[in-house]
Amino acid sequence: MKPLNKISLTEQAAEAIKRWILTNHFQVGERLPAERQLCETLGISRNVLREALGVLVGQNIVTKGPG
């Protein structure tokens, strides 16, 4: 038997967003799409998206601000 994949949905979403930022050559200060659009694109809930964005904030990849 192989070990089960232990990567959480939050971690998978954070990695997908990070790859998307890098492949689309986002500039510093450029905004990501709206939460609703990211959720639909990734097929995840808003809670998972918010957790994933929190992971990326902790890694200094994105910053969160109002709006």
MMTF fields as JSON, N, C-alpha, C and O atoms, coordinates in Angstrom:
{
  "mmtfVersion": "1.0.0",
  "mmtfProducer": "UNKNOWN",
  "numBonds": 267,
  "numAtoms": 268,
  "numGroups": 67,
  "numChains": 1,
  "numModels": 1,
  "chainsPerModel": [1],
  "groupsPerChain": [67],
  "chainIdList": ["A"],
  "bondAtomList": [4, 2, 8, 6, 12, 10, 16, 14, 20, 18, 24, 22, 28, 26, 32, 30, 36, 34, 40, 38, 44, 42, 48, 46, 52, 50, 56, 54, 60, 58, 64, 62, 68, 66, 72, 70, 76, 74, 80, 78, 84, 82, 88, 86, 92, 90, 96, 94, 100, 98, 104, 102, 108, 106, 112, 110, 116, 114, 120, 118, 124, 122, 128, 126, 132, 130, 136, 134, 140, 138, 144, 142, 148, 146, 152, 150, 156, 154, 160, 158, 164, 162, 168, 166, 172, 170, 176, 174, 180, 178, 184, 182, 188, 186, 192, 190, 196, 194, 200, 198, 204, 202, 208, 206, 212, 210, 216, 214, 220, 218, 224, 222, 228, 226, 232, 230, 236, 234, 240, 238, 244, 242, 248, 246, 252, 250, 256, 254, 260, 258, 264, 262],
  "bondOrderList": [1, 1, 1, 1, 1, 1, 1, 1, 1, 1, 1, 1, 1, 1, 1, 1, 1, 1, 1, 1, 1, 1, 1, 1, 1, 1, 1, 1, 1, 1, 1, 1, 1, 1, 1, 1, 1, 1, 1, 1, 1, 1, 1, 1, 1, 1, 1, 1, 1, 1, 1, 1, 1, 1, 1, 1, 1, 1, 1, 1, 1, 1, 1, 1, 1, 1],
  "groupList": [{"groupName": "MET", "atomNameList": ["N", "CA", "C", "O"], "elementList": ["N", "C", "C", "O"], "formalChargeList": [0, 0, 0, 0], "bondAtomList": [1, 0, 2, 1, 3, 2], "bondOrderList": [1, 1, 2], "singleLetterCode": "M", "chemCompType": "L-PEPTIDE LINKING"}, {"groupName": "LYS", "atomNameList": ["N", "CA", "C", "O"], "elementList": ["N", "C", "C", "O"], "formalChargeList": [0, 0, 0, 0], "bondAtomList": [1, 0, 2, 1, 3, 2], "bondOrderList": [1, 1, 2], "singleLetterCode": "K", "chemCompType": "L-PEPTIDE LINKING"}, {"groupName": "PRO", "atomNameList": ["N", "CA", "C", "O"], "elementList": ["N", "C", "C", "O"], "formalChargeList": [0, 0, 0, 0], "bondAtomList": [1, 0, 2, 1, 3, 2], "bondOrderList": [1, 1, 2], "singleLetterCode": "P", "chemCompType": "L-PEPTIDE LINKING"}, {"groupName": "LEU", "atomNameList": ["N", "CA", "C", "O"], "elementList": ["N", "C", "C", "O"], "formalChargeList": [0, 0, 0, 0], "bondAtomList": [1, 0, 2, 1, 3, 2], "bondOrderList": [1, 1, 2], "singleLetterCode": "L", "chemCompType": "L-PEPTIDE LINKING"}, {"groupName": "ASN", "atomNameList": ["N", "CA", "C", "O"], "elementList": ["N", "C", "C", "O"], "formalChargeList": [0, 0, 0, 0], "bondAtomList": [1, 0, 2, 1, 3, 2], "bondOrderList": [1, 1, 2], "singleLetterCode": "N", "chemCompType": "L-PEPTIDE LINKING"}, {"groupName": "ILE", "atomNameList": ["N", "CA", "C", "O"], "elementList": ["N", "C", "C", "O"], "formalChargeList": [0, 0, 0, 0], "bondAtomList": [1, 0, 2, 1, 3, 2], "bondOrderList": [1, 1, 2], "singleLetterCode": "I", "chemCompType": "L-PEPTIDE LINKING"}, {"groupName": "SER", "atomNameList": ["N", "CA", "C", "O"], "elementList": ["N", "C", "C", "O"], "formalChargeList": [0, 0, 0, 0], "bondAtomList": [1, 0, 2, 1, 3, 2], "bondOrderList": [1, 1, 2], "singleLetterCode": "S", "chemCompType": "L-PEPTIDE LINKING"}, {"groupName": "THR", "atomNameList": ["N", "CA", "C", "O"], "elementList": ["N", "C", "C", "O"], "formalChargeList": [0, 0, 0, 0], "bondAtomList": [1, 0, 2, 1, 3, 2], "bondOrderList": [1, 1, 2], "singleLetterCode": "T", "chemCompType": "L-PEPTIDE LINKING"}, {"groupName": "GLU", "atomNameList": ["N", "CA", "C", "O"], "elementList": ["N", "C", "C", "O"], "formalChargeList": [0, 0, 0, 0], "bondAtomList": [1, 0, 2, 1, 3, 2], "bondOrderList": [1, 1, 2], "singleLetterCode": "E", "chemCompType": "L-PEPTIDE LINKING"}, {"groupName": "GLN", "atomNameList": ["N", "CA", "C", "O"], "elementList": ["N", "C", "C", "O"], "formalChargeList": [0, 0, 0, 0], "bondAtomList": [1, 0, 2, 1, 3, 2], "bondOrderList": [1, 1, 2], "singleLetterCode": "Q", "chemCompType": "L-PEPTIDE LINKING"}, {"groupName": "ALA", "atomNameList": ["N", "CA", "C", "O"], "elementList": ["N", "C", "C", "O"], "formalChargeList": [0, 0, 0, 0], "bondAtomList": [1, 0, 2, 1, 3, 2], "bondOrderList": [1, 1, 2], "singleLetterCode": "A", "chemCompType": "L-PEPTIDE LINKING"}, {"groupName": "ARG", "atomNameList": ["N", "CA", "C", "O"], "elementList": ["N", "C", "C", "O"], "formalChargeList": [0, 0, 0, 0], "bondAtomList": [1, 0, 2, 1, 3, 2], "bondOrderList": [1, 1, 2], "singleLetterCode": "R", "chemCompType": "L-PEPTIDE LINKING"}, {"groupName": "TRP", "atomNameList": ["N", "CA", "C", "O"], "elementList": ["N", "C", "C", "O"], "formalChargeList": [0, 0, 0, 0], "bondAtomList": [1, 0, 2, 1, 3, 2], "bondOrderList": [1, 1, 2], "singleLetterCode": "W", "chemCompType": "L-PEPTIDE LINKING"}, {"groupName": "HIS", "atomNameList": ["N", "CA", "C", "O"], "elementList": ["N", "C", "C", "O"], "formalChargeList": [0, 0, 0, 0], "bondAtomList": [1, 0, 2, 1, 3, 2], "bondOrderList": [1, 1, 2], "singleLetterCode": "H", "chemCompType": "L-PEPTIDE LINKING"}, {"groupName": "PHE", "atomNameList": ["N", "CA", "C", "O"], "elementList": ["N", "C", "C", "O"], "formalChargeList": [0, 0, 0, 0], "bondAtomList": [1, 0, 2, 1, 3, 2], "bondOrderList": [1, 1, 2], "singleLetterCode": "F", "chemCompType": "L-PEPTIDE LINKING"}, {"groupName": "VAL", "atomNameList": ["N", "CA", "C", "O"], "elementList": ["N", "C", "C", "O"], "formalChargeList": [0, 0, 0, 0], "bondAtomList": [1, 0, 2, 1, 3, 2], "bondOrderList": [1, 1, 2], "singleLetterCode": "V", "chemCompType": "L-PEPTIDE LINKING"}, {"groupName": "GLY", "atomNameList": ["N", "CA", "C", "O"], "elementList": ["N", "C", "C", "O"], "formalChargeList": [0, 0, 0, 0], "bondAtomList": [1, 0, 2, 1, 3, 2], "bondOrderList": [1, 1, 2], "singleLetterCode": "G", "chemCompType": "PEPTIDE LINKING"}, {"groupName": "CYS", "atomNameList": ["N", "CA", "C", "O"], "elementList": ["N", "C", "C", "O"], "formalChargeList": [0, 0, 0, 0], "bondAtomList": [1, 0, 2, 1, 3, 2], "bondOrderList": [1, 1, 2], "singleLetterCode": "C", "chemCompType": "L-PEPTIDE LINKING"}],
  "groupTypeList": [0, 1, 2, 3, 4, 1, 5, 6, 3, 7, 8, 9, 10, 10, 8, 10, 5, 1, 11, 12, 5, 3, 7, 4, 13, 14, 9, 15, 16, 8, 11, 3, 2, 10, 8, 11, 9, 3, 17, 8, 7, 3, 16, 5, 6, 11, 4, 15, 3, 11, 8, 10, 3, 16, 15, 3, 15, 16, 9, 4, 5, 15, 7, 1, 16, 2, 16],
  "groupIdList": [1, 2, 3, 4, 5, 6, 7, 8, 9, 10, 11, 12, 13, 14, 15, 16, 17, 18, 19, 20, 21, 22, 23, 24, 25, 26, 27, 28, 29, 30, 31, 32, 33, 34, 35, 36, 37, 38, 39, 40, 41, 42, 43, 44, 45, 46, 47, 48, 49, 50, 51, 52, 53, 54, 55, 56, 57, 58, 59, 60, 61, 62, 63, 64, 65, 66, 67],
  "secStructList": [7, 7, 7, 7, 7, 7, 7, 7, 2, 2, 2, 2, 2, 2, 2, 2, 2, 2, 2, 2, 2, 2, 2, 6, 6, 7, 7, 6, 6, 7, 7, 7, 7, 7, 2, 2, 2, 2, 2, 2, 2, 2, 6, 7, 7, 2, 2, 2, 2, 2, 2, 2, 2, 2, 2, 2, 2, 2, 6, 6, 1, 7, 7, 7, 7, 7, 7],
  "xCoordList": [0.826, 0.0, 0.866, 1.92, 0.384, 1.08, 0.491, -0.701, 1.322, 0.788, -0.191, -0.042, -1.171, -2.155, -1.551, -0.649, -2.054, -1.619, -2.101, -3.301, -1.192, -1.539, -1.637, -1.719, -1.63, -1.715, -3.168, -4.044, -3.416, -4.779, -5.269, -4.48, -6.571, -7.171, -6.682, -6.463, -6.51, -5.996, -4.601, -4.32, -3.732, -2.368, -2.367, -1.586, -3.235, -3.328, -3.785, -3.257, -4.769, -5.268, -4.19, -4.026, -3.453, -2.378, -1.321, -0.849, -0.948, 0.043, -0.487, 0.25, -1.76, -2.355, -2.372, -2.065, -2.723, -2.756, -1.341, -1.126, -0.376, 1.017, 1.524, 2.154, 1.246, 1.648, 0.98, 1.611, -0.309, -1.064, -0.475, -0.364, -0.093, 0.521, 1.827, 2.099, 2.636, 3.941, 3.815, 4.544, 2.904, 2.785, 2.121, 2.317, 1.337, 0.688, 1.469, 0.993, 2.654, 3.577, 2.905, 2.98, 2.251, 1.639, 2.716, 3.807, 2.405, 3.317, 2.993, 1.879, 3.95, 3.738, 2.607, 2.608, 1.657, 0.533, -0.66, -1.734, -0.491, -1.6, -2.594, -2.2, -3.88, -4.923, -5.245, -5.212, -5.555, -6.06, -7.534, -8.175, -8.061, -9.506, -10.322, -9.797, -11.595, -12.498, -12.568, -12.339, -12.89, -12.993, -13.93, -13.608, -15.077, -16.067, -15.477, -15.681, -14.749, -14.154, -13.079, -13.017, -12.244, -11.207, -11.834, -11.362, -12.899, -13.581, -14.135, -13.992, -14.769, -15.339, -14.249, -14.392, -13.166, -12.064, -11.415, -11.115, -11.201, -10.528, -11.482, -11.046, -12.779, -13.75, -13.678, -13.813, -13.464, -13.343, -14.307, -14.864, -14.498, -15.369, -14.607, -13.381, -15.358, -14.733, -13.872, -12.831, -14.296, -13.489, -12.13, -11.11, -12.113, -10.838, -9.987, -8.778, -10.61, -9.864, -9.252, -8.082, -10.025, -9.514, -8.361, -7.395, -8.461, -7.358, -6.119, -5.0, -6.326, -5.206, -4.54, -3.313, -5.342, -4.776, -4.017, -2.998, -4.507, -3.792, -2.426, -1.453, -2.354, -1.07, -0.127, 1.048, -0.646, 0.185, 0.601, 1.694, -0.248, 0.125, 1.286, 2.245, 1.203, 2.269, 3.585, 4.654, 3.51, 4.708, 5.166, 6.106, 4.504, 4.8, 4.668, 5.413, 3.725, 3.483, 2.38, 2.425, 1.394, 0.321, 0.128, 0.561, -0.53, -0.95, -2.45, -3.03, -3.073, -4.512, -4.823, -4.188, -5.811, -6.231, -7.736, -8.385, -8.289, -9.733, -10.169, -9.46, -11.341, -11.886, -11.251, -11.586],
  "yCoordList": [-1.19, 0.0, 1.248, 1.3, 2.265, 3.546, 4.447, 4.361, 5.313, 6.265, 7.23, 7.56, 7.661, 8.597, 9.985, 10.361, 10.735, 12.109, 12.94, 12.994, 13.573, 14.306, 15.808, 16.567, 16.243, 17.674, 18.104, 17.538, 19.097, 19.567, 20.353, 20.804, 20.502, 21.279, 22.719, 23.337, 23.252, 24.617, 24.738, 25.685, 23.789, 23.813, 23.648, 24.301, 22.78, 22.596, 23.893, 24.278, 24.564, 25.819, 26.896, 27.646, 26.975, 27.966, 27.734, 28.688, 26.482, 26.172, 26.519, 27.048, 26.224, 26.532, 28.035, 28.49, 28.805, 30.264, 30.795, 31.677, 30.258, 30.698, 30.421, 31.279, 29.22, 28.888, 29.819, 30.268, 30.112, 30.976, 32.387, 33.006, 32.904, 34.23, 34.252, 35.197, 33.216, 33.17, 33.004, 33.648, 32.153, 31.913, 33.063, 33.225, 33.864, 35.011, 36.302, 37.383, 36.195, 37.318, 38.526, 39.643, 38.287, 39.386, 40.345, 39.927, 41.621, 42.648, 42.957, 42.704, 43.494, 43.889, 44.911, 45.882, 44.689, 45.606, 45.279, 45.852, 44.362, 43.979, 43.127, 42.285, 43.351, 42.657, 41.298, 41.107, 40.373, 39.071, 39.223, 40.204, 38.271, 38.301, 38.229, 37.9, 38.536, 38.506, 37.097, 36.102, 37.04, 35.752, 34.797, 33.625, 35.301, 34.447, 33.795, 32.605, 34.57, 34.031, 32.994, 31.947, 33.272, 32.307, 31.011, 29.918, 31.141, 29.952, 29.099, 27.876, 29.748, 29.004, 28.359, 27.216, 29.079, 28.558, 27.344, 26.356, 27.423, 26.339, 25.262, 24.18, 25.549, 24.581, 24.38, 23.26, 25.477, 25.411, 26.395, 27.268, 26.243, 27.153, 28.441, 28.5, 29.46, 30.721, 30.542, 31.186, 29.67, 29.434, 28.853, 29.283, 27.881, 27.281, 28.326, 28.395, 29.141, 30.192, 31.168, 31.532, 31.586, 32.54, 31.941, 32.635, 30.662, 29.992, 29.93, 30.155, 29.623, 29.542, 30.909, 31.007, 31.951, 33.297, 33.651, 34.34, 33.182, 33.387, 32.717, 33.268, 31.532, 30.834, 31.671, 31.829, 32.206, 33.004, 34.326, 34.822, 34.9, 36.112, 35.777, 36.543, 34.645, 34.206, 33.953, 34.06, 33.617, 33.375, 34.653, 34.615, 35.768, 37.059, 37.014, 37.686, 36.225, 36.147, 37.114, 37.706, 37.273, 38.243, 39.051, 38.654, 40.188, 40.978, 41.131, 41.138, 41.252, 41.426, 42.851, 43.415, 43.405, 44.76, 44.857, 43.899, 45.992, 46.171, 46.116, 46.569, 45.557, 45.505, 44.431, 44.24],
  "zCoordList": [0.0, 0.0, 0.0, 0.633, -0.738, -0.743, 0.344, 0.641, 0.941, 1.914, 1.232, 0.056, 1.981, 1.451, 1.31, 2.059, 0.351, 0.151, 1.337, 1.61, 2.029, 3.236, 3.018, 3.984, 1.781, 1.499, 1.61, 0.956, 2.435, 2.647, 1.433, 0.603, 1.353, 0.27, 0.316, -0.725, 1.515, 1.667, 1.069, 0.335, 1.377, 0.84, -0.673, -1.364, -1.199, -2.646, -3.318, -4.361, -2.712, -3.269, -3.229, -4.191, -2.121, -2.005, -3.081, -3.7, -3.307, -4.342, -5.733, -6.564, -5.987, -7.294, -7.532, -8.634, -6.519, -6.662, -6.876, -7.707, -6.126, -6.283, -7.697, -8.315, -8.205, -9.589, -10.588, -11.545, -10.364, -11.265, -11.272, -12.33, -10.09, -9.997, -10.77, -11.511, -10.6, -11.272, -12.784, -13.538, -13.231, -14.671, -15.409, -16.614, -14.694, -15.327, -15.106, -15.452, -14.536, -14.364, -13.714, -14.226, -12.587, -11.847, -11.373, -10.986, -11.404, -10.921, -9.461, -9.002, -8.745, -7.358, -7.317, -8.074, -6.44, -6.293, -7.161, -6.977, -8.111, -8.991, -8.205, -7.398, -8.446, -7.696, -8.303, -9.519, -7.424, -7.854, -8.238, -7.862, -8.972, -9.268, -7.982, -6.917, -8.093, -6.944, -6.351, -7.039, -5.057, -4.362, -5.093, -5.287, -5.492, -6.152, -7.399, -7.638, -8.189, -9.415, -9.093, -9.739, -8.113, -7.73, -7.211, -7.523, -6.417, -5.896, -7.023, -7.016, -7.991, -9.118, -9.953, -10.386, -10.182, -10.997, -10.342, -11.011, -9.036, -8.311, -7.812, -7.418, -7.826, -7.339, -5.836, -5.342, -5.108, -3.654, -3.004, -3.67, -1.688, -0.953, -0.614, -0.71, -0.22, 0.174, 1.414, 1.542, 2.331, 3.534, 3.185, 3.723, 2.29, 1.869, 1.164, 1.385, 0.314, -0.385, 0.613, 0.49, 1.584, 2.575, 3.378, 3.695, 3.704, 4.406, 3.509, 3.969, 2.231, 1.287, 1.136, 1.103, 1.045, 0.949, 2.219, 2.163, 3.366, 4.625, 4.609, 5.124, 4.019, 3.878, 3.018, 3.349, 1.912, 1.003, 1.637, 1.364, 2.472, 3.214, 4.144, 4.245, 4.817, 5.712, 4.997, 5.598, 3.717, 2.913, 2.191, 1.397, 2.465, 1.822, 0.3, -0.413, -0.189, -1.621, -2.021, -3.1, -1.155, -1.383, -0.104, 0.978, -0.259, 0.896, 0.818, -0.267, 1.974, 2.0, 2.425, 3.316, 1.765, 2.108, 1.964, 1.544, 2.304, 2.17, 0.712, -0.187, 0.503, -0.862, -1.645, -2.814]
}
